[in-house]
Amino acid sequence: MKSKWKLTGLIPLLLVVVDSLVNLNRFGLITSLGLWFFYAFVFQYVPSRNEQKALLKKVLLYTLIAAVLVALFFYLIMSIRAFYATDLNHFIKRSFYAYFSGSPAAFEKLLYEPGSMTYGASSFRSVVKRFSRFGLMESGAYMGAHNAFRNIGLGMPMTLNTFTFVKTMYEDFGILGVAFISAGWGMLARYAIEKSFLKFSILNLFIVSVFVLSFFMTFYEFFFQGVTMFVYWSLILLFIERYFEKRGILLHGTER
């Protein structure tokens, strides 16, 4: 924590932010900043009381900066999309309202359309995609990166391609899959959170952040679709944690 190299941990975050801005990648930006926020928020309960207060102030300051960055980023995207609109402010309000409240309506539209079960190809899209690249599955077996848009507007067009976290589970396993997978995901999250507070670990903290961010993004889609990315990050963090343990510079042994 007091090393002169501590700020190097911001390098991956800054690279992701820059990449998201250049490529207008909303998912990458929200994921990186969201994981950082929940990671930092949970971590502030690990140090001593005095250190917690100082750390909380830093987290709030950086969160405010991140919130301004996200707001400007989305304003940029909306400005590009609304080049044909006469009232930019109305278009932005309408778009945010649609994304934060229209996903259930879009999912209802999806329910009335004929479709076939995907049996795991939707929830584990990234895994199936990797298998197809190695010739282990058909190339058309996995879902596309973006869902098809559906009109949810009445009297005026309002299209969305977000269907809440229920969509992927419903496509894979039907209504029973929605009930049991959601319950299982919640139980795994409870176990991870309990384990994180019993004993500090960088990897445990990251897993908790993934779960909390997945709940935060339930209006969007099931967060487990990017499982290969999270496994990759987990392996990197596990390697870093082991390296720090050997060097004796890891905050460790905070059992409760």
N, C-alpha and C positions, 0 to 999 in steps of 0.2 A: 504493500500500500504506500510506502514511503520511498520506493525506488525511483531513481531518476528516469526509469524506462516506463513508468506507469501509464503515461499518456500514449504509448504506442498501441494500447488496446483500442484507441479510437480510430486507428488507421483502417481496419476492415469496415467499420461503420461508415466512415467518410467515403470510402471507395464505393460502397453500395449506394449511398445517397447520391453521389455524383453520377453513377451509372443510371440510377433511376431518373434523374433529372434529364440526362442526355437522351435516354430512350423513352421518356414519358411512361415509365413503368410504375404504376400505382401500387401494384401488389408487392413489388420489391421494397418500395419505400415504406409502406405501412408495416410490412413484416419486420424489416430491420429496426425501425424506430419503435415498433410495438414490443418486440422482444427485448430491446434495450431498456425500455421504460419499465416493464414488469420485472425484468432481471434486477434493475437497480432498486426498484421499490421493495422487492422481497429481501434483497441483500442488506438493506438499511437496518433490518432487525437483527443482523448477526453481530456487529461490533458492540462496544460498550454504549451506555446511555448517552454520554457526552458526544461520542463519535456519531451516534445515530442522529442527533440534532443537526450537527454540521453537515452530515451526508444528506439528510432530508432537504436542507436548504439548497444544496447543489443540485439534487434531483429535480426539485421544483423549478429552479432556474433553467436547467437544461431542457426540461419538459416544455416550459414556456417558449423557449427558442425553437424547439422541434415543432410545437403546435403552429407557430407563425410560419415556419418553413413549409409544413404540410398545407396550410391554408393558401399560401402563395402558389404552391405547386398545383393544387387543384384549381385555383383561379386561372392559372396559365392554361391548363387542359381545357377548362370550360370556355376560355376565350378563343382557343383554337377551334373547338367544336361549334361555337356559336357565331362563326364568322358571317353566317347568313341570317342570324337573328337580329331583330331591330332593338330588342330590349335585353341587354346582357344580364342585368341583375335579375330580371324575371326568369330567364333561362337557368341561371345558377340556382336560384331558390327552387325552381321546379325540379331540377336534376337531383339536388340533395334530398328533396322530399321523396322523390321516386325511389332512390336507392335505400333510404332508411326506413321507408314504410311500404314500398311497393313489392318487395320480394315475395311475401305471401300471396299477393294477387298474381304475380307471375308464375308461382308454383301451382296455383289453382288452374291457370290456363294450361300448364303442362299436364296436369292430371287428366284433362279431358281430351288429350291428344293420344292417338294410338302409338304405342312404343313397346319395345321388347326389353326383357331383363338383361342386365349387363353382367351380373354375377361376379362382382368384385372389380371389374374394369373401370368403374367410376370412382369408387373410394380409393383404390390403389392405382390410380391413373399413372403416376410416375413409375411405379414398379413394373406395370404391364408394358409401359413404353420402353423401359430398359430391356425387358425380355424380348420384345419384338425387334430391337436393334441387333440383338445377338442371334436372331433367327429362331428363338424358342417359342414365339407366338406369331400369329399373323399380324402384319403391319397395320391393318385396319381394326385391330381388336381394341385398342385403347381410345379413350375419349379425346376430343380436341382440346386445345388449350383454352378455348373460349366457348361458352354455350351459345346456342342460337338465340337471337333476340325475339322477344314476343311483345306485342302491343297490349298494354294494360290500361290505356287511356280511354275515357268516355267522352266522345265529342271531339277530341283532338288526339293525335298520335303521341304516345308516351311509351317508348320501347325500353325493355330491360333484359339483361341476360344473367341476373342474379336471382337465385331461387331458395335462399336460406340453406342451412346445413342439412335439412331434411332430404333434399333432392338426391344427393349421391347415395345415401343409404336406401332410399326408396327404390331407386333404379336398380340397385344391386340385389336387394333381398326383400323388397316389398314392405308392407306396413309393419310386419313383425321385426324386420331388420331395423326399422326406425326406433322401435321401442327397446329392443335388446342391445343394439350397438350404442345407442345414446346412454343407456343405463351403465353399460360396461365402460364407456368413455368417462362417465362421471366418477365411477368407482376407482378407475386408474388414476384420475386426477386427485382424488381424495388421498389415495395411498402415496402418490408422489409428493403432495404437499406435507403430509404427516412426516414422511421420511426426510424431507428437506429441513424441517424444523427440529428433528431429533439429532441430526448430524449434518454439519455444513459440508457441502461439496459443490464444486463448480458445475459438475455435470448434473447433479440433482437440481441445482438452481435453474439451469437452462431448461431442463425437462418441465419444471413447474411453470416457467415462463411460456413454454409452448402450449401447455394446457390452458393457462389463463387467457392467452391471446386467442386460442381457438374458441373459447366461450365468448370473448369480446366480439369476435367476427362471425358469430352464428347467423347474423342477418345476411351474411354474404354467401358462404358455402362451407362445406365440411373441410376443416383444416388439414385432415390427414391425407389429402390428395398429394401433398408434397412430401411424402414420407421419406423418399430417398435423400432429399435435401437435408432433412432433420437428422437422419442417420449419419450423413456425411459430417454435418456440423458437430454431432455428438462425439464422433470418433476424433475429430480435431481437438475438441475440448478435453476429452479423456487423455489424449497425448500431452496436451499442455499441462493438465493437472498432475500427471505422473512426473513430468519434467520439473515442475515447481516443487513437488514433494522431495525429489532427490536433491534439489538445490537448497531445500530448507527455507524457502521464501513464501510458502503458501500458508494463508490463514487457515489453520487446521485444528482439529481436536475440540471443536466447540460443541461437545455433546450436551444434551439437555435432559 
